[in-house]
Amino acid sequence: MWILILALVGVALFGLVAGYFYNRNIQKKIDRGELKEAPPVVDVDSECCGQHQICEKESLLAAVSKKIEYYDDEELDRFKGRQANEYSDEEIDEFREIMFTMKEEEVAGWSRSLQLRGIELPDELKDELFLIVGERRFQHS
């Protein structure tokens, strides 16, 4: 137990010391004229994984185009307005079948299309969708 407390105190002290030196370094740069002012504090989205320049979740939600594109999935329009946690197992399987029968490069566009159409992806499939998109980005980066 004491080891955990000491480790926590050590991490806190390290953070304080690192913050002090960071602020001191910024102030020196301002004094020398290298910076006009201190860089602003950036709030990070708590849902972003931080492993990419653009968070996968944000890029899947930010529709590049407002044009709705169908991926041979018009039957999903009946789910418009339904919450992501309200789907039955059969309905989830219907989404899953559509998602896994399309090309990998179409999955992100399909997700945006669903959002533009007001259709929430079932909660059970969101991690699978992020995995497919993430693997595709990793392979092409």
N, C-alpha and C positions, 0 to 999 in steps of 0.2 A: 504494500500500500504506500509506504514512504517513497519507494522508488518512483511510483507514478506521480506523486505530488512533486517530488524533486524534478522529475522530467518536465512536468507542466510549468513549474517555476522557471526552469532553465530555458524552455521554449519562449516563455513570456519575456524573460530578460534578453534573450537573443533578439526578439522582435523589437524591443525598445531600443537596444543598442543599434540595430540595423536602421531603424527609423531615424534615430538621431543623426547617424552618419549620412544617411541619404539626404535629410533636410539640410545638413551642414554643407554637403556637396552642392546642392541646388543653390543655396544662398551664395556660395563662393562664385558660382557661374553667373549669377545675377550681378554680383559686385564687379566682376571682371567684364561684364557687358556681353557675355556669350548668350545669355538668355534675357529676354525683356521682363518676364515674370515666371513664377513657378507654374509648372504644368498643372492643368486642372485634374482634380480627382475624378476618375471614371468609374461610374457604377457598373458593375458586371452583373449580367442577368444570372440569377441563381440557377436557372435551368440549363445554362450553357456549359458544355463539358470543357471548354477552353482548349481543346486539342486542335482546333482549326482556326484559320483567320476569320472565317465566317462560321458561326455556330450552325451545325446541321439542323437543329430544331428551328432556328430562325429562318434559315434559307428555305426550309420546307414550308414554312408558314407564310413567308413573304412572297406573295404572288407577283412574279415579274410581269405577267400580262393579265389583264382583266378579262381576256377572252376565254370563255369556257370551252374546254376541249374534252370530248368524250373518248374513252378508251374501250369502246364496245361494252360499256357498263351502264347503259341507260336505266336498267332495272334497279340500280341503287338509288335512283331519284326518289323512290318511295320512302327512303329513310331520312329525307330532308327534315331538319329540326329535331331529330332524336338525339338524346345525350349519348356520349361515348360509352357510358356504363349501363345502358339500357337494352343492349342487344342480346338475343338468345344465342345459344350455341350454334344453331343452324344458320342464323344470320351472320354470325362471325365467320363460319366456314364459307359462306357465300363471298364475303369480302376477301378471305384468305385465298380462295380459289382464283378469283380475279387477279389478285396481287401476284400470285406465283405463276400464273400463266402468261403474264406480260414480260416483255424484255426488261432487263435490269435498268437500262437507261431510261425507261419510261416511268419507273416507279415514283420518282420525285415529282414529275409532271402530273401524274395521276393523283398524288397527294394534294397538290395545289388545286387541281381540278375539283376534287371533292370539297375542299375548303370553299372555293368560289361558288359551288353549288349548294352550300349550306349543309353538307353531309359530314358528320363527325366520324372519323375512323374509330372502330371499337378499341377500347383501351388495351385489350389483349393482343392487338396487332401492331401497336405503335412501336414497341421495341424491335419487332421483326422488321418493320419498315425502316427504322433508323439504322439497323444493322445492314440491310441491303444497300441503302444509300451510302453509308459509311464505307463499306467494303469497296463499292464502286469508286468512290472518291480516292480511297487509298491506292487502288490499282492504277488510277490515272493521274496520280500526283507525282 
